[in-house]
Amino acid sequence: MAKKRVLFLCNANSARSLMGEALLRHLADDRFEAYSAGSEPDSPQALALAALQKQGVATEGLASKSLNDFAGDDSDTVIVLCDKAQQACRDWQGGAGERLFWNIRDPRLIGRADAYEQALQEIRRRLMLWLEINK
């Protein structure tokens, strides 16, 4: 049985979408191929990688990629994690069987030490619910 392709999108592809990609691989790698991209990619945030590692989630190979890298690709599910990426997706040429919008606050803008861990927990909570209905 072929793995379903899941693409996580956010503006910079430096925290939230990278966390989604790594977390889905950690939770259900046998069932899904997880990817991430950003409309304006930036370097991965060290605090995002640290939050993942603290939870025992592998971060090797995580790198910021452009949404344009996935133009013409078809994913089974695209999960958009911020308003800016939602806007950019309107003109995106990639396909998706299912598009979800989870507006997770940008931890860089919160200014608290635990902001990245809170974002990761919110993504985990939503992913667990999504995985439950996608058995």
N, CA, C and O of each residue as an XYZ file, in Angstrom:
540
protein
N       0.845     -1.175      0.000
C       0.000      0.000      0.000
C       0.895      1.244      0.000
O       1.812      1.349      0.814
N       0.633      2.168     -0.895
C       1.441      3.381     -1.015
C       1.187      4.311      0.167
O       0.065      4.433      0.659
N       2.255      4.958      0.603
C       2.122      5.932      1.682
C       1.424      7.175      1.160
O       1.624      7.572      0.012
N       0.606      7.787      1.999
C      -0.042      9.048      1.645
C       0.953     10.181      1.845
O       1.711     10.190      2.815
N       0.944     11.138      0.920
C       1.838     12.294      0.976
C       1.157     13.445      1.718
O       0.029     13.824      1.403
N       1.859     13.991      2.705
C       1.331     15.099      3.507
C       2.354     16.231      3.453
O       3.531     16.038      3.761
N       1.885     17.413      3.056
C       2.733     18.597      2.961
C       2.268     19.622      3.987
O       1.106     20.026      3.992
N       3.190     20.039      4.858
C       2.921     21.082      5.847
C       3.462     22.403      5.313
O       4.599     22.467      4.845
N       2.650     23.458      5.382
C       3.052     24.766      4.872
C       2.929     25.844      5.936
O       1.962     25.878      6.696
N       3.919     26.723      5.981
C       3.819     27.964      6.731
C       4.696     28.999      6.032
O       5.345     28.690      5.033
N       4.717     30.179      6.533
C       5.400     31.270      5.850
C       6.894     31.009      5.669
O       7.380     31.008      4.538
N       7.623     30.789      6.749
C       9.086     30.706      6.673
C       9.620     29.284      6.602
O      10.798     29.093      6.302
N       8.792     28.282      6.869
C       9.242     26.894      6.921
C      10.467     26.767      7.832
O      11.431     26.063      7.531
N      10.383     27.486      8.969
C      11.512     27.471      9.903
C      11.129     26.926     11.272
O      12.007     26.661     12.093
N       9.844     26.756     11.533
C       9.417     26.262     12.844
C       8.177     25.368     12.713
O       8.296     24.144     12.742
N       7.000     25.963     12.572
C       5.749     25.201     12.640
C       5.662     24.095     11.596
O       5.355     22.955     11.943
N       5.920     24.395     10.343
C       5.796     23.357      9.319
C       6.892     22.301      9.458
O       6.648     21.124      9.191
N       8.102     22.706      9.875
C       9.160     21.724     10.129
C       8.762     20.810     11.286
O       9.012     19.605     11.247
N       8.141     21.390     12.319
C       7.681     20.585     13.450
C       6.612     19.589     12.995
O       6.621     18.430     13.409
N       5.691     20.046     12.140
C       4.663     19.145     11.634
C       5.261     17.992     10.845
O       4.874     16.838     11.026
N       6.210     18.311      9.966
C       6.880     17.283      9.164
C       7.562     16.252     10.068
O       7.343     15.050      9.919
N       8.385     16.726     11.000
C       9.131     15.824     11.876
C       8.195     15.018     12.769
O       8.410     13.825     12.983
N       7.168     15.661     13.284
C       6.245     14.994     14.192
C       5.445     13.903     13.487
O       5.254     12.825     14.049
N       4.978     14.160     12.278
C       4.234     13.128     11.550
C       5.144     11.939     11.246
O       4.717     10.790     11.357
N       6.384     12.202     10.867
C       7.320     11.092     10.649
C       7.498     10.290     11.933
O       7.550      9.061     11.902
N       7.590     10.972     13.033
C       7.791     10.323     14.336
C       6.569      9.481     14.720
O       6.721      8.365     15.217
N       5.391      9.992     14.498
C       4.166      9.338     14.948
C       3.679      8.240     14.003
O       3.119      7.243     14.460
N       3.881      8.405     12.701
C       3.258      7.475     11.742
C       4.049      7.353     10.444
O       3.470      7.357      9.357
N       5.355      7.246     10.555
C       6.202      7.197      9.359
C       5.874      6.019      8.447
O       6.114      6.087      7.241
N       5.333      4.947      9.004
C       5.010      3.783      8.191
C       3.802      4.017      7.285
O       3.580      3.259      6.341
N       3.024      5.054      7.564
C       1.799      5.300      6.784
C       1.850      6.543      5.905
O       1.050      6.676      4.979
N       2.787      7.464      6.185
C       2.793      8.755      5.490
C       4.195      9.172      5.073
O       5.184      8.822      5.716
N       4.256      9.919      3.994
C       5.463     10.638      3.602
C       5.204     12.094      3.970
O       4.274     12.711      3.451
N       6.020     12.643      4.861
C       5.806     14.005      5.338
C       6.845     14.949      4.748
O       8.031     14.626      4.681
N       6.383     16.112      4.324
C       7.221     17.161      3.748
C       6.784     18.498      4.332
O       5.719     18.600      4.940
N       7.608     19.518      4.145
C       7.204     20.859      4.549
C       7.835     21.882      3.629
O       8.856     21.622      2.992
N       7.208     23.058      3.568
C       7.706     24.144      2.723
C       7.151     25.459      3.240
O       6.244     25.493      4.072
N       7.721     26.546      2.723
C       7.274     27.868      3.113
C       7.144     28.788      1.931
O       7.819     28.615      0.916
N       6.267     29.776      2.061
C       6.097     30.754      0.981
C       7.280     31.713      0.938
O       7.592     32.262     -0.119
N       7.943     31.922      2.074
C       9.162     32.744      2.158
C      10.152     32.027      3.072
O      10.350     32.447      4.212
N      10.790     30.931      2.580
C      11.610     30.088      3.450
C      12.784     30.823      4.092
O      13.399     31.708      3.498
N      13.067     30.421      5.327
C      14.138     30.974      6.143
C      14.868     29.785      6.776
O      14.446     28.642      6.598
N      15.928     30.032      7.491
C      16.673     28.956      8.155
C      15.848     28.356      9.292
O      15.069     29.062      9.932
N      16.018     27.047      9.547
C      15.310     26.436     10.670
C      15.643     27.151     11.988
O      16.795     27.506     12.238
N      14.632     27.351     12.811
C      14.800     27.995     14.112
C      15.395     26.992     15.100
O      14.869     25.893     15.273
N      16.495     27.379     15.744
C      17.152     26.504     16.720
C      16.208     26.101     17.846
O      16.266     24.969     18.325
N      15.334     27.022     18.275
C      14.396     26.707     19.358
C      13.333     25.693     18.919
O      12.849     24.913     19.739
N      12.974     25.698     17.651
C      12.025     24.707     17.130
C      12.676     23.325     17.127
O      12.059     22.341     17.536
N      13.916     23.256     16.666
C      14.637     21.981     16.649
C      14.846     21.465     18.073
O      14.732     20.266     18.326
N      15.151     22.371     18.999
C      15.347     21.978     20.397
C      14.056     21.438     21.005
O      14.091     20.471     21.765
N      12.925     22.047     20.682
C      11.632     21.568     21.198
C      11.349     20.155     20.698
O      10.874     19.308     21.455
N      11.640     19.903     19.426
C      11.448     18.564     18.867
C      12.352     17.557     19.563
O      11.901     16.485     19.965
N      13.622     17.899     19.705
C      14.581     16.985     20.324
C      14.204     16.685     21.774
O      14.370     15.559     22.245
N      13.704     17.686     22.470
C      13.281     17.504     23.862
C      12.164     16.468     23.969
O      12.049     15.771     24.976
N      11.339     16.374     22.916
C      10.230     15.408     22.889
C      10.659     14.064     22.288
O       9.834     13.162     22.135
N      11.951     13.929     21.946
C      12.444     12.681     21.369
C      12.144     12.523     19.890
O      12.149     11.405     19.375
N      11.883     13.624     19.199
C      11.564     13.598     17.776
C      12.835     13.915     16.979
O      13.490     14.926     17.230
N      13.174     13.063     16.034
C      14.383     13.234     15.229
C      14.304     14.493     14.367
O      13.254     14.802     13.805
N      15.417     15.214     14.268
C      15.464     16.446     13.470
C      16.470     16.348     12.321
O      16.618     17.302     11.557
N      17.153     15.228     12.186
C      18.131     15.075     11.123
C      17.461     15.256      9.760
O      16.384     14.716      9.508
N      18.103     16.011      8.902
C      17.606     16.216      7.544
C      16.552     17.288      7.399
O      16.136     17.581      6.278
N      16.099     17.888      8.498
C      15.104     18.958      8.380
C      15.765     20.196      7.789
O      16.803     20.644      8.275
N      15.168     20.740      6.754
C      15.692     21.937      6.102
C      14.531     22.730      5.531
O      13.524     22.160      5.113
N      14.674     24.039      5.516
C      13.631     24.900      4.957
C      13.633     24.775      3.438
O      14.684     24.779      2.797
N      12.432     24.665      2.880
C      12.258     24.541      1.436
C      11.191     25.526      0.978
O      10.349     25.966      1.761
N      11.244     25.859     -0.291
C      10.284     26.788     -0.860
C       9.028     26.068     -1.336
O       9.085     24.936     -1.815
N       7.911     26.737     -1.196
C       6.654     26.244     -1.739
C       6.791     25.965     -3.232
O       6.176     25.035     -3.753
N       7.597     26.771     -3.916
C       7.810     26.574     -5.360
C       8.451     25.229     -5.681
O       8.274     24.704     -6.780
N       9.204     24.663     -4.718
C       9.820     23.351     -4.926
C       8.770     22.263     -5.111
O       9.072     21.193     -5.640
N       7.555     22.526     -4.686
C       6.484     21.537     -4.749
C       5.422     21.885     -5.794
O       4.374     21.241     -5.850
N       5.689     22.900     -6.623
C       4.752     23.256     -7.701
C       4.599     22.061     -8.636
O       5.590     21.459     -9.051
N       3.392     21.732     -8.953
C       3.122     20.606     -9.839
C       3.029     19.277     -9.107
O       2.592     18.286     -9.692
N       3.429     19.233     -7.845
C       3.315     18.008     -7.054
C       1.882     17.838     -6.567
O       1.148     18.808     -6.377
N       1.515     16.609     -6.376
C       0.218     16.314     -5.785
C       0.435     15.663     -4.433
O       1.189     14.698     -4.309
N      -0.224     16.193     -3.433
C      -0.189     15.617     -2.096
C      -1.585     15.137     -1.761
O      -2.579     15.678     -2.245
N      -1.645     14.118     -0.931
C      -2.954     13.656     -0.481
C      -3.570     14.680      0.463
O      -4.776     14.923      0.437
N      -2.713     15.283      1.304
C      -3.176     16.278      2.264
C      -2.170     17.414      2.343
O      -0.964     17.180      2.409
N      -2.665     18.637      2.336
C      -1.844     19.818      2.589
C      -2.393     20.454      3.862
O      -3.582     20.757      3.965
N      -1.491     20.648      4.835
C      -1.882     21.258      6.099
C      -1.184     22.609      6.203
O       0.038     22.684      6.331
N      -1.971     23.663      6.147
C      -1.458     25.037      6.198
C      -1.517     25.508      7.643
O      -2.545     25.379      8.307
N      -0.389     26.061      8.131
C      -0.276     26.378      9.547
C      -0.261     27.866      9.881
O      -0.064     28.228     11.041
N      -0.464     28.743      8.884
C      -0.509     30.178      9.195
C      -1.266     30.934      8.095
O      -1.423     30.445      6.976
N      -1.726     32.132      8.445
C      -2.495     32.971      7.518
C      -1.703     33.331      6.269
O      -2.235     33.268      5.161
N      -0.420     33.713      6.436
C       0.380     34.122      5.274
C       0.500     32.993      4.255
O       0.371     33.221      3.052
N       0.746     31.784      4.736
C       0.845     30.645      3.820
C      -0.509     30.349      3.183
O      -0.574     29.935      2.025
N      -1.571     30.557      3.923
C      -2.924     30.353      3.378
C      -3.137     31.270      2.174
O      -3.689     30.851      1.157
N      -2.700     32.511      2.292
C      -2.809     33.467      1.177
C      -1.960     33.015     -0.008
O      -2.418     33.046     -1.151
N      -0.725     32.595      0.261
C       0.193     32.175     -0.810
C      -0.322     30.941     -1.532
O      -0.063     30.775     -2.724
N      -1.046     30.072     -0.836
C      -1.538     28.827     -1.431
C      -2.617     29.049     -2.480
O      -2.862     28.189     -3.326
N      -3.249     30.193     -2.417
C      -4.326     30.444     -3.389
C      -3.827     30.386     -4.821
O      -4.562     29.966     -5.715
N      -2.574     30.808     -5.054
C      -2.012     30.804     -6.403
C      -1.056     29.639     -6.641
O      -0.475     29.525     -7.720
N      -0.890     28.784     -5.652
C       0.053     27.667     -5.748
C      -0.434     26.642     -6.755
O      -1.627     26.353     -6.843
N       0.501     26.099     -7.508
C       0.152     25.164     -8.576
C       0.222     23.688     -8.167
O       0.151     22.804     -9.021
N       0.358     23.425     -6.881
C       0.361     22.037     -6.414
C      -1.055     21.564     -6.147
O      -1.967     22.371     -5.965
N      -1.231     20.266     -6.126
C      -2.555     19.715     -5.902
C      -2.662     19.060     -4.541
O      -1.656     18.701     -3.929
N      -3.888     18.909     -4.075
C      -4.129     18.252     -2.796
C      -5.519     17.641     -2.794
O      -6.485     18.274     -3.220
N      -5.615     16.420     -2.317
C      -6.917     15.804     -2.151
C      -7.680     16.446     -1.008
O      -8.907     16.543     -1.038
N      -6.930     16.889      0.010
C      -7.524     17.496      1.203
C      -6.638     18.671      1.611
O      -5.415     18.540      1.662
N      -7.252     19.817      1.902
C      -6.525     20.983      2.423
C      -7.093     21.345      3.772
O      -8.298     21.541      3.927
N      -6.202     21.431      4.753
C      -6.607     21.791      6.111
C      -5.912     23.084      6.505
O      -4.791     23.356      6.076
N      -6.584     23.874      7.322
C      -5.991     25.122      7.825
C      -5.992     25.083      9.338
O      -7.043     25.142      9.977
N      -4.780     24.981      9.912
C      -4.593     25.008     11.352
C      -3.803     26.258     11.658
O      -2.587     26.270     11.469
N      -4.433     27.285     12.114
C      -3.742     28.550     12.365
C      -3.016     28.482     13.708
O      -3.582     28.809     14.751
N      -1.761     28.053     13.663
C      -0.921     27.935     14.853
C      -0.125     29.236     14.988
O       0.547     29.652     14.045
N      -0.199     29.872     16.150
C       0.521     31.142     16.351
C       2.021     30.961     16.144
O       2.594     29.939     16.522
N       2.645     31.966     15.538
C       4.080     31.946     15.287
C       4.828     32.082     16.611
O       4.724     33.121     17.264
N       5.580     31.060     17.022
C       6.257     31.136     18.320
C       7.310     32.241     18.397
O       7.644     32.701     19.489
N       7.835     32.670     17.248
C       8.817     33.766     17.253
C       8.188     35.059     17.737
O       8.887     35.916     18.278
N       6.889     35.219     17.555
C       6.211     36.471     17.901
C       5.612     36.472     19.303
O       5.108     37.501     19.754
N       5.657     35.354     19.989
C       5.032     35.257     21.307
C       5.948     35.799     22.400
O       5.478     36.441     23.339
N       7.245     35.547     22.284
C       8.192     36.116     23.236
C       8.275     35.423     24.587
O       8.736     36.019     25.561
N       7.837     34.174     24.656
C       7.971     33.404     25.894
C       8.891     32.217     25.635
O       8.946     31.700     24.520
N       9.606     31.793     26.656
C      10.574     30.702     26.524
C       9.924     29.402     26.052
O      10.547     28.617     25.337
N       8.674     29.176     26.452
C       8.017     27.917     26.104
C       7.150     27.998     24.842
O       6.376     27.081     24.570
N       7.268     29.060     24.088
C       6.393     29.257     22.918
C       6.549     28.146     21.875
O       5.559     27.698     21.297
N       7.777     27.704     21.634
C       7.997     26.648     20.640
C       7.424     25.318     21.128
O       6.843     24.561     20.350
N       7.591     25.045     22.409
C       7.035     23.813     22.955
C       5.511     23.845     22.924
O       4.877     22.818     22.681
N       4.920     25.005     23.165
C       3.457     25.129     23.084
C       2.969     24.916     21.653
O       1.971     24.230     21.432
N       3.669     25.500     20.683
C       3.294     25.305     19.272
C       3.397     23.828     18.902
O       2.520     23.286     18.230
N       4.473     23.183     19.344
C       4.651     21.759     19.058
C       3.523     20.943     19.682
O       3.012     20.021     19.047
N       3.131     21.259     20.899
C       2.042     20.521     21.547
C       0.717     20.727     20.813
O      -0.075     19.792     20.691
N       0.472     21.943     20.325
C      -0.755     22.204     19.569
C      -0.763     21.417     18.257
O      -1.789     20.858     17.871
N       0.370     21.377     17.583
C       0.465     20.603     16.342
C       0.275     19.120     16.644
O      -0.433     18.420     15.920
N       0.910     18.640     17.716
C       0.768     17.225     18.105
C      -0.702     16.897     18.396
O      -1.211     15.876     17.934
N      -1.370     17.743     19.144
C      -2.779     17.509     19.491
C      -3.633     17.376     18.229
O      -4.445     16.459     18.111
N      -3.442     18.290     17.304
C      -4.237     18.252     16.067
C      -3.862     17.053     15.201
O      -4.730     16.420     14.601
N      -2.560     16.743     15.138
C      -2.126     15.586     14.350
C      -2.699     14.287     14.911
O      -3.107     13.408     14.151
N      -2.729     14.166     16.223
C      -3.270     12.949     16.830
C      -4.748     12.779     16.460
O      -5.185     11.670     16.154
N      -5.505     13.856     16.487
C      -6.914     13.787     16.069
C      -7.028     13.434     14.599
O      -7.853     12.604     14.216
N      -6.192     14.067     13.765
C      -6.217     13.801     12.328
C      -5.829     12.358     12.037
O      -6.445     11.703     11.195
N      -4.810     11.862     12.730
C      -4.398     10.460     12.539
C      -5.502      9.500     12.960
O      -5.667      8.443     12.351
N      -6.242      9.847     13.973
C      -7.327      8.987     14.444
C      -8.383      8.780     13.366
O      -8.938      7.688     13.245
N      -8.665      9.814     12.584
C      -9.680      9.664     11.529
C      -9.070      9.215     10.203
O      -9.800      8.970      9.242
N      -7.744      9.105     10.139
C      -7.068      8.671      8.909
C      -6.317      7.355      9.139
O      -5.166      7.201      8.730
N      -6.985      6.424      9.793
C      -6.381      5.116     10.064
C      -6.348      4.272      8.820
O      -5.874      3.137      8.857
